[in-house]
Amino acid sequence: VEGVAVGKLWLSRVACSQDRVHGPWVGGIHGGEKNGAFSVVLSGGYEGDVDEGHTFTYTGSGGRDLSGNKRTAPQSSDQQLRGGNRALAVNIWRSLPMRVVRGYKLKSEFAPSCGYRYDGLYRVKDMWPEMGESGFVIWRYRMERIEGQEGAPWEAQGWKGKEDEVLAGLREEQGDAPLIPKGTGTLLPTQRAKKAKAAKGEPKPGKGEAKAGKAKAKKGEAKAGKAEVGASRARPGRAASKRLKVN
């Protein structure tokens, strides 16, 4: 992508999308069955993913129940070779490169401490189906970094400290919640901590309080209803009656 160097950092997936490096705010694979995959994000969302920096294994999408706005869930059915999974297969058949972004949720020594980072171009070298840890079929892909491009971010001396400085600057500039859409479950570590703290500090009402609240609400509704009925049945005053007769 023009203007985006290897090692570029973002605090959110939305900012990464705005720079056209990886389009979806939530999905891990960007692409389709016709043109192949343009990019993937490594966020440690699937069982058994292994990251070795210049190479990594990647698990396809699907086979999980993500209803109720869940970001992750256990494997509950077989993955199918369609959608993003087939897009990655097209990259093998046509030898197409794709962009790779690593996220802070990835359990890897190569991942950033916060946010998301562009790590350059990779090729899909191999793919195969296998039985996952949950007992369902998953699709595996082996990715390999393309030679002759900018060096990998983790190869630079003191790279973690330098990245933390950049991330601190982004936080100061954009705040703790930069361009994060509500309802996607995309929260930075500081936001999750604040949310959990707020939840603990707000005691839930007991059964007695809940019942009293419901009863009070019903009484209020009943009074409002009677007032409306009374108003509709009220007889017109003398002045109003005279006007009716004249008309």
N, C-alpha and C positions, 0 to 999 in steps of 0.2 A: 504494500500500500504506500503510495507516494506521501512523503512527509512523516512517516512513522518508522523510526529506527528500531532495530532489535534492542530489547531491554526497556522499551517504553513501559511506564507504569501507570495504572489507573486505580482509583479507589473503588470503582463500581463497574459492573458489567455494562451499565447504560453508557458510561463514558467510553468504554471500549467499543461499544456498538456505534457511537457517534463518530469515532475515528475510522469506522468501516473495516475494523480488523476482524471482529466477530459479531455478526448481526443479532442473533437471539439474545434476549436478556436472561433467559433461564436455560434453554436447551444447550446441550454440549456439542452437538454437531450442526454446522451450518452448511446447507447444500441440498441437493435433490438427486433423484434417480437419473435424471436426464444429463445434468452437467457435472455430477460428482460433488465431492465435499470441498468447500472453500477454506474451512477452518474448523478446529476443535478446541474445546477448553478442558483442561485437566483439573478437576475439582475433587477427585477422590470419591465420587458418588457411587461407584460400583465395586462389587466384591472382586478381590484378586488383581486389581490393576497394579502394575509394577513400573516404576520410573527409574531409569538409569541415566537420565540426562540426554545424551545423544541418541539413545534408543529408549523406547518404552512400549509396553503393551497397553492396549486400550480396549475396554469392553463396550460393545454396541449399546444401543438404546432400546427401551421397551421392556415388557415383561414385569413391570412394577405398577402397583395401584397408587397413583398420585392424586386421587380425588381428594377433595377437601383442601386444596391449595398446598398440599405437601410437596416439599422439595426433594425428598428422598424416601424410600420405602424398601422393604425386603423384596427379593425376587419372588414373584408369585405365579409366573407362567413363562413359557418358552419365548425367547426373542425370535423375531421373524426377519428374514433377509429382505427388508423393504424400507422405504423412507431413508433416514440417515444411514442405516446399516448398509443398504444397497449403494448409497452415494459413496461410501468409503470403498466399496468393492469396485465401483467405476474408476476410482483413482488408481487402483492397481491395474486394471485392464487398459487404461489409457496413459498410465505413467504420469499422472497429474500431481503437482506439488500442492501443499496446503499449509496454511498458517497454523501455528500452535501457540496457545495462550495457557500459562499456568496460573492457577489461583491459590490463594492462601489456605484453602481448606485441604489442599492436596498434602497427604502425609509423605513428604519427600524432602530430602536435603536440598533439592534444586528449586523448591517452591519459594515464592516471596513470603515475607512475614505478614504482609497485609495486602489487600487489593489483588490486582491481576497484572500480569506482565507478558509482553509479546516476546516469544523466544525464537522467532524465525521460521524458516520453511522446512517441512519434513515431507517424506514420501511414505505411502503405505506399502510396505514390502511384502506382507503376507497376511492371510486371514484364515480362520478355521472355526468351526463350531465345537463346543465342548460342554460337558455337564458341569454346571456351576456348583458352588458350595451349597446352594439352597435346593439342589436337586432338579433344576430346570436348565434347558439348553440356553447357552449364551454364545454370542459371536465375539471372537477375539481378533484383534488386529495388532500387527507389529509395525511400529513407526520408526523411521530412521532419519536423523537430521541430514540435510543436504550439505555437501561440502562446497567451499568456495564462496560462502556468504559471510556476513559479519560474525565475529566470534560469539559464542554462547555467553550470556550474562554472567554465569557462575565461574567462568574462566578468568575473569578479571580479579586482580589482587584486591582484597578488602571489599568485595562486591556487596556483602550483606550490610556492612556499615554504611556504604554509599547509598544503597537502596533505602535504608531506613531514614536517611537524611532527606531523600527525595519525597518519601511518603509523608514525613513530618511536615514538609513544606506544602504538600497537597492538602493535608488536613487543615493546616493553618489558613490556606487560601479558600478551600471549599467547605470546611466544617466536617462534622462527623457523619453527615448524611447527604453526600453529594449525589444528586440526580438518581436517587434510589426510589423506584416506583413502589407505592403501597400495594400490598397484596402479593408480592412475588416472593416474600420470605428472604429477600436479599438484605441482610443486615451486617454491618461491620461489627467486629468483636466488642467495641466500646458501646455500640447501640444495644447489643444483646445483653450486656452486663447491666445497663441502665434499665432495660425492660424487665429483666428478672428481679432487680432490686425493687422496682416500683410495684411489681406483682406481689412480692413478699410483704411490702409495707402496707398493702391494702387488704385488711381482713374481710373474709366473705361473711355476709349476714347469716345469722343462725336461722334455724327453721322457724322459730317464733317470730323473728323480725321479718322474715320473708312473708309469712302468713298475714302478719299485721299490715304489711305494706299492700298486699293484694286486697285485703278487706277494705282498707282505706280508699284504694283506687276504685273499687266497685261502688262504695258509698258515694264517692264524688261523681261517678258516672250516672248513678241513679238519680241524684239531686238535679244534675244538669238535664237529664231526660224529663223529669217532672216539670222543671221550669219551662222547658220548650213546649211541652204539651199544654201547660197552663196558659202560656202566651198565645198559643194558636186557638185556644177555646175562649179567650177573653172576649166579653161582649163590647161592642163599640160604645163610646160615650155619647151623651146627648148631642154634642156638636156634630159628631160623625153621623148620628142617626138623621139629623136634620138635613145634612148635605146629601145623604142617600135619597131622602124623600124628594128633595128639590130636583135631583137628577132624574 
